Amino acid sequence: MKLQDRFLLAMPGMDDPFFKNALIYLCEHNEQGSMGIMLTRTTELSVAEIIAKMNFLIADQRHYQQDDVVLIGGPVSVERGFILHTKCVPPFQHSVAVSDQIWLTTSADVLQTIGRPDEPEKYLVALGCCTWRSGQLEQEIADNAWLVLEPSEHLLFDVPHDRRWLEANRSLGFEPTHLTALAGHA
């Protein structure tokens, strides 16, 4: 099952309260396990505050979006920054392609471009990530904890974080109140 560059939509029966109403973008999925960034919860930090804390020398006037908040990417490696962004040429120091258009960067050089004309066209910043050991995610999907959705750059970057779970549900053509926690297996 191809899961990289897919969304995971938390189902109503999700047992873990941390992931209630979560939407996760899967950045990696292979025989060792899976890794993704949760897109629906925020820290109290803004991207501008993160950049200021990193003491970047700002020689020019940067222009930040007011709603550039830092997401809680997951419960693992909460001190590490993960930046999902559209493709940039050349890529940043520690960047990997998730798809042809979406990249994941973990190096600070991407943050040095934020607010400047050379920043990625679209981006989001998260602290922490979600991980699953080999076979764990597939079992959770089979147990009806997650629904897998096709990727959408619009849902990833353009929909506000507090509406992503609802919009992901609606993209499938139903309201969350119509979902059940029960799974059927034929």
C-alpha positions in Angstrom: 0.0 0.0 0.0 1.5 3.4 -1.1 1.1 5.8 1.9 3.9 8.3 1.3 2.4 11.7 0.0 -1.0 10.8 1.4 -3.2 12.2 4.2 -4.3 10.2 7.3 -7.7 11.4 8.5 -8.5 10.4 12.1 -11.7 8.4 12.4 -14.3 9.0 15.1 -13.2 5.8 16.9 -9.6 7.1 17.4 -8.6 6.0 20.9 -5.7 8.3 21.4 -6.9 11.8 22.4 -3.8 13.4 21.0 -4.9 12.4 17.5 -8.6 13.2 17.9 -9.7 15.1 14.8 -6.2 14.9 13.4 -5.1 15.2 9.8 -1.6 14.0 9.1 0.5 14.3 6.0 2.7 11.3 5.5 6.2 12.2 4.4 7.7 8.8 4.5 6.5 5.2 4.4 8.8 2.2 3.8 9.7 -1.2 5.3 11.2 0.5 8.4 8.0 2.4 9.3 6.3 5.7 8.6 6.7 9.4 9.5 4.3 12.3 9.1 3.4 15.8 10.2 0.1 16.5 12.0 -1.6 19.5 10.4 -4.4 20.4 12.8 -2.9 21.6 16.1 -0.8 24.6 16.8 1.8 25.7 19.3 1.6 29.1 20.8 4.6 30.2 18.7 4.5 32.0 15.4 7.0 31.5 12.6 8.4 35.0 13.2 9.1 34.1 16.9 10.9 30.9 15.9 13.1 32.9 13.5 13.8 35.6 16.1 14.7 32.9 18.7 17.2 31.4 16.2 18.9 34.8 16.1 19.0 35.1 12.3 20.6 38.3 11.2 17.9 40.1 9.4 19.3 42.7 7.1 16.2 43.3 5.1 12.6 43.9 6.1 10.7 40.6 6.2 7.1 40.2 5.5 5.3 37.5 7.5 1.8 36.4 7.2 -0.2 37.1 10.4 -1.4 33.5 10.5 2.0 31.8 10.1 1.7 29.7 13.2 3.9 26.8 14.2 2.1 23.5 14.2 2.4 20.6 16.7 3.7 18.1 14.2 3.4 15.2 16.5 4.6 13.7 19.8 8.0 12.6 18.6 11.1 14.8 18.4 9.1 17.8 19.7 12.3 20.0 19.8 13.0 19.5 16.1 11.6 21.7 13.4 10.1 20.2 10.2 9.2 22.4 7.3 6.9 21.2 4.6 7.1 23.4 1.5 6.7 23.5 -2.3 9.7 22.7 -4.4 12.6 25.1 -4.4 15.6 25.2 -6.7 18.2 24.6 -5.5 16.9 22.5 -2.6 17.9 23.3 1.0 20.7 21.6 2.9 18.6 18.8 4.5 15.6 18.5 2.1 14.0 15.4 0.8 11.3 15.2 -1.9 8.1 13.7 -0.5 6.5 14.1 -4.0 7.3 16.0 -7.2 6.0 19.2 -5.7 6.2 18.8 -1.9 9.5 18.7 0.1 10.4 18.2 3.7 13.3 20.2 5.1 14.8 19.9 8.6 17.7 22.4 8.3 17.5 26.0 9.4 18.5 27.4 6.0 14.9 27.2 4.8 13.9 29.5 7.7 16.5 32.0 6.6 14.4 32.6 3.5 11.0 33.0 5.2 9.7 36.5 4.7 12.0 37.2 1.8 11.4 37.0 -1.9 13.3 33.7 -2.2 11.1 31.8 0.3 9.2 28.7 -0.8 5.9 29.6 -2.5 4.0 27.7 0.1 5.2 26.3 3.4 4.3 25.3 6.9 6.5 24.9 10.0 6.0 22.2 12.7 7.7 21.1 15.8 7.7 17.4 16.2 6.4 14.6 14.0 4.4 11.4 14.1 6.1 8.0 13.7 5.0 4.4 13.3 7.1 1.2 13.4 7.0 -1.2 10.6 3.5 -2.6 10.0 2.0 -0.5 12.8 0.3 2.1 10.6 -1.1 -0.6 8.3 -2.6 -2.3 11.3 -4.1 1.0 12.6 -5.7 1.6 9.1 -7.1 -1.9 9.1 -8.5 -1.3 12.6 -10.4 1.8 11.3 -8.3 4.4 13.2 -7.4 6.2 10.0 -8.8 6.9 6.6 -6.3 7.4 3.8 -6.8 10.4 1.4 -5.1 11.4 -1.8 -2.8 14.4 -1.5 -4.0 17.9 -2.0 -1.7 20.9 -2.0 -4.8 23.1 -1.3 -5.6 21.1 1.9 -2.0 21.0 2.9 -1.2 24.7 2.6 -4.3 26.8 1.9 -6.9 25.6 4.4 -6.5 27.0 7.9 -5.3 24.5 10.4 -8.5 24.5 12.5 -10.6 23.6 9.4 -8.4 20.9 7.8 -10.0 17.9 9.5 -13.5 19.1 8.5 -12.4 20.0 5.0 -10.8 16.6 4.6 -14.0 14.9 5.5 -16.0 17.1 3.2 -13.6 16.4 0.3 -14.8 12.8 0.6 -18.4 14.0 0.3 -19.7 13.5 3.8 -20.0 15.3 7.2 -18.0 13.9 10.1 -21.2 13.3 12.1 -22.1 10.7 9.5 -19.0 8.6 10.2 -19.0 5.6 12.6 -16.3 4.2 14.7 -17.2 0.7 13.5 -15.4 -1.0 10.6 -16.9 -3.6 8.3 -14.7 -6.3 6.8 -15.9 -8.6 4.1 
